[in-house]
Amino acid sequence: MNGATRVLLVEDEESLRMAVSDALTAAGYLVTVAADGEEGLQRALQDAPDLILLDLMLPRMDGFTVLKRLREDQLSSPVIILSARGEEWDRLQGFEYGADDYIVKPFSVQEMLLRMRALLERTRGGVPGIKDLEKARFGVNQVDFQAYSILHDGQRVGLSRREMELLRFFMENEGRTVSRDQVLNAVWGVDEFPSHRTVDTHVLKLRKKIEVNPERPQHLRTVHGVGYQFLAQPDVTAGPAR
């Protein structure tokens, strides 16, 4: 299975780049490397690899900027950040920009390979129930799952890969109240380290793209003290739960 999987490694430290590249090759992955942020961004957009390993402290363009540009260009390749910066703010920033996992240096090669395999399996499996749908409608929104975008009241809005997975999860659980922990486990995975704040931040971003009035949401509602509830056809007479 790994033989067909293409990995882009963006790392400026030569010794680590060579060691990780050798380990990936030995595990059967097809590896492309980049030594700085600009080269990494160019290769990612050109090749659309199956998975990207991205350092943060890179010359010419830092990893956060690379990640942001990738998601702005709607590249859906999963990204694992490899960084010596292990503070909570750095991890949250990485997840909010669209990273799928975050590994703090120094790390074991075995851990990296296991996380890669788990992420690739989640990515290929998608969110159950609606993973085969290409388009769906609710309210003034038409969701295009293939193009990672929403036609919102006639205006096209792009979605990051994480926002699309979050929306898929909510749509799959329409009408149910789901806790933040359920969202984290389903969308981020149990092996990652985001927080409830990460969920709330992504929900706020998603509301701006799907709600007519994000301050008074009708589709993606907060159930105070519990979590969130998605309604494709909300009961507007009940008043918004924010």
SERO-4910 file (N, C-alpha, C, O; in steps of 0.05 Angstrom, whole numbers):
BEGIN
 pado doro    nc1    nc2    nc3   cac1   cac2   cac3    cc1    cc2    cc3    oc1    oc2    oc3
  Met    A     16    -24      0      0      0      0     17     25      0     11     44    -14
  Asn    A     39     25     16     55     49     19     71     55     -7     79     77    -11
  Gly    A     75     34    -24     92     38    -48     82     60    -66     98     72    -80
  Ala    A     55     64    -67     44     84    -85     40    111    -71     30    130    -84
  Thr    A     47    113    -46     42    138    -31     66    157    -34     88    151    -27
  Arg    A     59    181    -43     80    202    -48     81    221    -25     60    233    -17
  Val    A    104    225    -14    108    243      9    127    265      2    148    260     -9
  Leu    A    119    290      9    137    313      6    147    320     34    132    325     52
  Leu    A    174    320     37    187    328     62    199    355     59    217    359     42
  Val    A    190    375     74    201    402     73    216    407     99    203    412    120
  Glu    A    242    406     98    259    408    122    286    420    114    299    410     95
  Asp    A    295    440    128    320    454    121    345    441    133    367    445    123
  Glu    A    342    427    155    365    415    168    373    390    153    358    370    152
  Glu    A    396    391    140    404    370    121    405    343    134    396    323    122
  Ser    A    418    340    158    421    314    170    394    301    176    390    278    171
  Leu    A    375    318    187    348    307    193    333    301    167    319    281    165
  Arg    A    336    318    147    323    313    121    332    287    109    315    272     99
  Met    A    357    281    110    368    257     99    358    233    115    351    212    104
  Ala    A    359    235    142    351    213    159    321    206    155    314    182    153
  Val    A    304    226    155    276    221    151    270    211    124    254    192    120
  Ser    A    283    222    104    279    213     76    287    184     73    273    168     60
  Asp    A    310    176     85    318    148     84    298    130     97    292    108     87
  Ala    A    288    138    121    268    122    135    243    119    119    231     97    119
  Leu    A    234    140    106    209    138     90    213    120     66    196    104     59
  Thr    A    236    123     53    242    106     30    243     77     38    233     59     24
  Ala    A    256     71     61    258     44     71    230     32     77    225      8     75
  Ala    A    211     50     85    184     41     91    167     39     66    143     31     68
  Gly    A    178     45     43    163     41     18    150     66      6    136     64    -14
  Tyr    A    155     89     18    143    114      8    160    125    -15    184    121    -16
  Leu    A    147    140    -33    161    155    -54    166    183    -44    146    198    -39
  Val    A    190    191    -40    197    215    -25    208    237    -43    226    232    -60
  Thr    A    197    261    -40    209    285    -52    216    304    -30    201    306    -10
  Val    A    239    318    -32    248    335    -10    250    364    -20    254    369    -44
  Ala    A    247    382     -1    252    411     -6    266    422     18    260    414     41
  Ala    A    285    440     14    302    451     35    293    478     45    305    488     65
  Asp    A    273    490     33    263    516     43    234    519     37    222    503     22
  Gly    A    221    539     49    192    542     46    182    547     18    162    536     10
  Glu    A    196    564      4    187    571    -24    188    546    -42    170    541    -57
  Glu    A    210    531    -40    212    507    -56    191    487    -48    179    473    -65
  Gly    A    186    485    -21    166    466    -12    138    473    -22    123    456    -30
  Leu    A    131    499    -21    105    508    -31    102    502    -61     82    492    -70
  Gln    A    123    508    -76    123    503   -105    119    474   -112    103    466   -129
  Arg    A    134    457    -98    132    428   -103    105    417    -95     94    400   -109
  Ala    A     94    427    -73     68    417    -63     46    424    -83     30    407    -90
  Leu    A     46    449    -92     25    457   -111     28    444   -138      9    438   -152
  Gln    A     53    438   -146     58    425   -172     52    395   -171     40    385   -190
  Asp    A     60    382   -149     58    352   -149     33    342   -134     25    319   -138
  Ala    A     20    359   -117     -3    350   -101      3    323    -88    -11    303    -94
  Pro    A     23    321    -70     31    295    -58      9    284    -41    -10    298    -33
  Asp    A     11    258    -34     -9    245    -17     -6    254     12    -26    253     27
  Leu    A     17    264     20     21    273     47     45    291     48     65    287     33
  Ile    A     44    312     65     66    331     67     76    332     96     60    334    115
  Leu    A    102    329    100    116    333    126    129    360    125    146    365    108
  Leu    A    121    378    143    128    406    141    141    417    166    129    416    188
  Asp    A    166    426    164    179    440    186    168    468    187    157    478    168
  Leu    A    170    481    211    160    508    214    182    529    209    177    549    196
  Met    A    206    525    220    227    545    219    244    540    194    264    526    194
  Leu    A    234    551    172    246    547    145    257    573    134    246    594    139
  Pro    A    278    572    118    288    596    104    269    603     81    254    586     71
  Arg    A    269    628     74    255    639     51    225    642     55    213    661     46
  Met    A    213    623     69    184    624     76    179    605     99    185    581     97
  Asp    A    168    615    121    164    597    145    141    578    140    125    582    122
  Gly    A    141    557    156    122    535    152     93    544    155     76    534    141
  Phe    A     87    562    174     60    572    177     50    585    151     27    581    143
  Thr    A     67    601    139     60    615    114     56    595     92     37    597     76
  Val    A     74    575     90     70    554     70     43    540     74     29    536     54
  Leu    A     37    532     98     12    518    104    -12    536     96    -31    526     84
  Lys    A    -11    561    104    -33    579     98    -37    582     68    -60    581     58
  Arg    A    -15    584     53    -17    587     24    -28    561     11    -44    562     -8
  Leu    A    -20    538     21    -30    513     11    -60    511     14    -74    503     -5
  Arg    A    -70    519     37    -99    517     42   -114    538     26   -137    534     17
  Glu    A   -102    562     23   -115    582      7   -118    573    -22   -137    581    -36
  Asp    A    -99    558    -32   -100    547    -59   -116    521    -60   -117    508    -81
  Gln    A   -129    514    -37   -147    491    -35   -132    464    -41   -145    445    -51
  Leu    A   -107    463    -35    -93    437    -36   -102    420    -12    -98    429     11
  Ser    A   -113    397    -17   -124    381      4   -105    360     15   -113    345     33
  Ser    A    -80    359      6    -61    340     17    -59    342     47    -56    365     57
  Pro    A    -61    320     62    -57    322     91    -29    331     98    -10    325     84
  Val    A    -27    347    119     -1    359    128      5    351    157    -12    355    174
  Ile    A     29    341    161     38    337    189     61    356    193     81    356    178
  Ile    A     59    373    214     80    391    221    101    376    238     94    362    257
  Leu    A    126    380    231    148    369    247    164    394    257    176    408    241
  Ser    A    163    399    283    175    424    293    186    421    321    175    406    337
  Ala    A    207    436    326    217    438    354    200    456    371    203    456    395
  Arg    A    183    471    358    165    489    373    141    474    383    122    468    368
  Gly    A    141    468    409    120    450    420    101    464    438     85    450    451
  Glu    A    101    491    439     82    505    456     54    502    446     49    498    422
  Glu    A     34    505    464      6    502    456     -1    522    434    -16    514    416
  Trp    A      9    546    436      1    566    416     10    557    388     -5    561    369
  Asp    A     34    546    386     44    537    360     27    515    349     20    514    326
  Arg    A     20    495    367      3    473    358    -24    483    349    -35    474    328
  Leu    A    -37    500    365    -63    511    357    -62    526    331    -79    524    314
  Gln    A    -41    542    328    -38    558    304    -35    539    280    -47    544    259
  Gly    A    -20    518    283    -17    499    261    -44    486    254    -50    484    230
  Phe    A    -59    477    274    -85    465    268   -104    485    255   -119    478    237
  Glu    A   -104    510    265   -122    530    254   -115    537    225   -133    545    210
  Tyr    A    -90    535    218    -82    540    190    -87    516    172    -85    518    147
  Gly    A    -95    493    184   -102    470    167    -84    446    170    -87    428    153
  Ala    A    -66    445    190    -50    421    194    -68    398    203    -88    403    216
  Asp    A    -60    374    197    -75    350    205    -63    336    230    -77    322    244
  Asp    A    -37    341    234    -24    329    258      1    346    264     10    362    247
  Tyr    A     12    343    288     34    360    297     52    342    313     44    332    334
  Ile    A     77    339    305     97    323    319    120    341    328    131    355    312
  Val    A    126    339    354    147    357    365    174    343    363    176    319    371
  Lys    A    194    357    354    221    347    353    233    348    381    227    366    396
  Pro    A    251    329    388    258    305    373    236    284    375    221    283    395
  Phe    A    234    268    355    213    248    354    225    222    344    246    221    332
  Ser    A    211    199    350    220    174    340    209    169    312    186    177    305
  Val    A    225    157    295    216    151    268    191    133    268    173    136    252
  Gln    A    191    114    287    168     96    288    142    110    294    122    105    282
  Glu    A    144    130    313    120    146    319    111    161    294     87    162    288
  Met    A    129    173    280    123    188    256    109    170    235     88    178    224
  Leu    A    120    146    231    108    128    211     80    119    219     62    116    203
  Leu    A     76    114    245     50    105    255     29    128    251      7    123    243
  Arg    A     38    152    257     20    175    254     13    180    225    -10    186    217
  Met    A     33    177    208     28    179    179      8    159    169    -11    165    155
  Arg    A     12    134    178     -7    113    169    -35    118    179    -54    115    163
  Ala    A    -38    126    204    -64    132    215    -78    155    200   -102    154    194
  Leu    A    -62    176    194    -73    199    180    -82    191    152   -103    199    142
  Leu    A    -65    176    138    -72    168    110    -97    151    110   -113    153     92
  Glu    A   -100    133    129   -123    116    131   -148    133    136   -169    128    123
  Arg    A   -146    153    154   -169    170    159   -176    187    134   -199    190    127
  Thr    A   -155    197    121   -160    214     97   -173    198     75   -192    208     62
  Arg    A   -163    174     70   -174    158     48   -202    148     55   -219    144     37
  Gly    A   -207    144     81   -234    134     88   -254    156     88   -278    151     83
  Gly    A   -246    181     94   -265    203     95   -284    201    119   -279    184    137
  Val    A   -304    217    119   -324    216    140   -347    198    131   -358    202    109
  Pro    A   -354    178    146   -374    158    137   -401    171    132   -408    192    144
  Gly    A   -417    158    114   -444    167    110   -448    184     85   -465    178     69
  Ile    A   -432    205     83   -435    223     60   -410    226     44   -407    245     28
  Lys    A   -390    208     48   -364    211     36   -365    209      5   -348    219     -8
  Asp    A   -386    195     -5   -388    192    -34   -404    214    -48   -406    214    -72
  Leu    A   -416    232    -32   -431    253    -44   -413    274    -57   -391    279    -47
  Glu    A   -421    284    -80   -406    305    -93   -417    333    -85   -402    352    -82
  Lys    A   -444    335    -83   -456    360    -76   -479    356    -57   -491    334    -57
  Ala    A   -485    376    -42   -508    375    -23   -518    404    -19   -503    423    -22
  Arg    A   -544    406    -12   -556    433     -8   -567    434     21   -577    415     32
  Phe    A   -565    458     32   -580    465     56   -582    495     58   -562    510     53
  Gly    A   -606    505     64   -610    534     65   -603    547     39   -612    538     17
  Val    A   -587    568     40   -578    582     16   -551    572      6   -538    584    -10
  Asn    A   -543    548     16   -517    537     10   -518    513     -8   -535    496     -5
  Gln    A   -500    512    -27   -495    488    -43   -466    480    -38   -448    494    -46
  Val    A   -462    457    -26   -435    447    -19   -424    431    -43   -437    412    -52
  Asp    A   -400    438    -51   -386    422    -72   -363    408    -58   -342    420    -54
  Phe    A   -366    383    -51   -346    368    -37   -320    364    -53   -298    363    -42
  Gln    A   -324    361    -79   -300    356    -96   -283    381    -99   -259    379   -100
  Ala    A   -296    405   -100   -281    430   -104   -274    444    -78   -262    466    -79
  Tyr    A   -282    432    -55   -276    445    -29   -287    473    -29   -272    492    -22
  Ser    A   -312    476    -36   -323    503    -36   -353    502    -31   -366    480    -32
  Ile    A   -365    525    -25   -393    528    -21   -403    551    -38   -390    572    -40
  Leu    A   -426    547    -51   -440    568    -65   -460    579    -45   -481    568    -40
  His    A   -453    602    -32   -469    613    -10   -484    637    -20   -473    658    -25
  Asp    A   -510    633    -24   -528    654    -33   -517    666    -59   -517    690    -64
  Gly    A   -507    648    -77   -497    657   -103   -468    664   -104   -457    670   -126
  Gln    A   -455    665    -81   -426    672    -80   -409    648    -72   -415    636    -52
  Arg    A   -389    642    -88   -372    619    -82   -351    626    -61   -338    646    -62
  Val    A   -350    608    -41   -331    611    -19   -315    586    -16   -326    564    -15
  Gly    A   -289    588    -14   -271    565    -11   -271    555     18   -274    570     37
  Leu    A   -267    529     21   -264    516     47   -237    503     49   -227    491     30
  Ser    A   -225    504     72   -201    489     77   -208    460     81   -232    453     85
  Arg    A   -189    442     79   -194    414     83   -207    408    110   -225    392    112
  Arg    A   -197    422    131   -207    418    158   -236    428    160   -253    415    172
  Glu    A   -242    451    148   -269    461    148   -288    442    134   -311    438    143
  Met    A   -279    430    112   -296    411     97   -302    387    114   -324    377    115
  Glu    A   -281    376    127   -285    353    144   -304    359    167   -320    342    175
  Leu    A   -301    383    178   -319    391    200   -348    393    191   -366    384    204
  Leu    A   -352    405    167   -379    407    156   -390    379    150   -413    374    155
  Arg    A   -374    362    139   -383    334    133   -393    321    159   -414    308    160
  Phe    A   -377    324    180   -384    311    206   -411    322    216   -428    307    224
  Phe    A   -414    348    216   -439    360    225   -463    351    208   -484    345    218
  Met    A   -459    350    182   -481    342    164   -488    312    168   -511    305    167
  Glu    A   -467    296    173   -472    268    179   -488    264    204   -503    245    207
  Asn    A   -485    283    223   -499    281    249   -521    302    251   -526    312    273
  Glu    A   -534    308    229   -555    328    229   -576    322    250   -586    300    252
  Gly    A   -583    343    265   -604    341    285   -594    332    312   -608    335    332
  Arg    A   -570    320    313   -560    310    338   -543    331    351   -530    347    338
  Thr    A   -543    332    378   -525    349    392   -499    333    397   -500    312    410
  Val    A   -477    344    388   -451    331    391   -433    347    409   -433    372    407
  Ser    A   -418    334    425   -400    348    443   -374    356    429   -369    346    407
  Arg    A   -359    374    441   -334    382    429   -314    359    428   -298    356    409
  Asp    A   -315    341    448   -298    318    448   -305    299    425   -287    288    412
  Gln    A   -330    296    418   -338    280    396   -328    292    369   -319    277    352
  Val    A   -329    318    367   -319    332    344   -289    328    341   -279    321    320
  Leu    A   -275    331    363   -246    328    363   -238    300    354   -220    296    338
  Asn    A   -251    280    366   -244    252    359   -250    245    330   -235    230    318
  Ala    A   -272    256    320   -280    249    293   -265    264    271   -258    253    250
  Val    A   -259    289    276   -247    307    256   -217    310    259   -203    310    239
  Trp    A   -208    312    284   -179    315    288   -165    288    295   -142    285    289
  Gly    A   -180    269    307   -168    244    313   -157    243    342   -149    264    352
  Val    A   -157    220    353   -149    217    381   -119    220    385   -110    224    408
  Asp    A   -103    219    363    -74    220    366    -64    249    364    -40    253    365
  Glu    A    -82    268    361    -73    296    358    -79    311    384    -91    300    402
  Phe    A    -70    336    386    -71    350    411    -85    378    409    -76    397    421
  Pro    A   -106    380    394   -121    405    394   -138    407    420   -139    387    435
  Ser    A   -151    429    424   -167    433    448   -196    441    439   -202    444    416
  His    A   -213    444    459   -240    454    454   -240    481    440   -257    487    424
  Arg    A   -220    497    447   -217    523    434   -213    520    404   -223    536    388
  Thr    A   -198    500    396   -194    495    367   -220    490    353   -225    500    331
  Val    A   -237    473    365   -264    468    354   -279    494    351   -291    499    330
  Asp    A   -280    509    373   -296    534    372   -286    553    351   -302    566    337
  Thr    A   -260    555    348   -248    573    327   -257    564    300   -264    581    283
  His    A   -256    538    294   -263    529    268   -293    532    263   -302    537    240
  Val    A   -309    528    284   -338    532    281   -344    561    274   -361    566    257
  Leu    A   -331    580    287   -335    608    281   -328    614    252   -342    629    238
  Lys    A   -306    603    242   -298    607    214   -318    595    195   -325    607    175
  Leu    A   -328    571    202   -347    558    185   -374    573    184   -386    575    163
  Arg    A   -382    583    207   -407    599    208   -406    623    189   -426    630    176
  Lys    A   -383    636    187   -381    659    169   -385    652    140   -391    669    123
  Lys    A   -382    626    134   -384    617    106   -411    604     99   -419    602     76
  Ile    A   -426    596    120   -451    582    115   -476    596    125   -498    590    117
  Glu    A   -472    615    144   -495    628    156   -502    654    142   -483    669    134
  Val    A   -527    661    140   -535    687    130   -527    708    149   -517    730    141
  Asn    A   -530    703    175   -521    721    196   -506    705    217   -517    692    234
  Pro    A   -479    705    214   -463    688    233   -467    695    262   -462    678    279
  Glu    A   -475    719    268   -480    726    296   -505    714    307   -509    711    332
  Arg    A   -523    706    290   -548    692    298   -551    667    281   -569    665    264
  Pro    A   -534    647    286   -533    623    268   -559    607    269   -570    603    291
  Gln    A   -567    598    246   -591    581    244   -584    552    238   -599    534    245
  His    A   -562    547    224   -554    520    217   -536    507    237   -540    484    245
  Leu    A   -515    521    245   -495    510    263   -497    524    290   -486    545    294
  Arg    A   -512    512    307   -521    524    332   -505    514    356   -498    490    357
  Thr    A   -500    531    375   -487    523    400   -508    514    420   -528    527    424
  Val    A   -504    490    432   -521    481    453   -504    485    479   -486    469    484
  His    A   -510    505    494   -493    514    516   -489    491    536   -508    478    545
  Gly    A   -464    488    544   -457    468    563   -455    440    552   -448    421    567
  Val    A   -461    437    526   -460    410    514   -441    409    489   -421    395    489
  Gly    A   -448    425    469   -432    425    444   -446    440    422   -453    463    425
  Tyr    A   -451    426    399   -462    438    376   -484    421    363   -484    396    367
  Gln    A   -501    434    348   -522    420    334   -524    432    306   -526    456    302
  Phe    A   -524    414    285   -528    423    258   -556    417    248   -566    395    252
  Leu    A   -569    437    236   -596    435    226   -596    444    197   -590    467    191
  Ala    A   -603    426    179   -604    434    150   -628    452    145   -626    471    130
  Gln    A   -651    446    159   -674    463    157   -682    472    185   -699    459    198
  Pro    A   -670    494    195   -675    502    223   -703    512    228   -716    523    210
  Asp    A   -712    509    252   -737    520    261   -733    549    270   -725    553    293
  Val    A   -737    568    252   -730    595    258   -748    607    280   -741    627    292
  Thr    A   -771    594    285   -789    605    305   -779    599    333   -788    612    352
  Ala    A   -760    580    335   -749    574    361   -728    593    371   -721    594    394
  Gly    A   -718    610    352   -697    629    359   -670    615    359   -668    592    365
  Pro    A   -649    630    353   -623    618    350   -610    611    376   -613    626    396
  Ala    A   -597    589    377   -580    582    400   -551    587    393   -541    573    376
  Arg    A   -539    606    405   -512    614    397   -491    601    414   -467    606    410
***
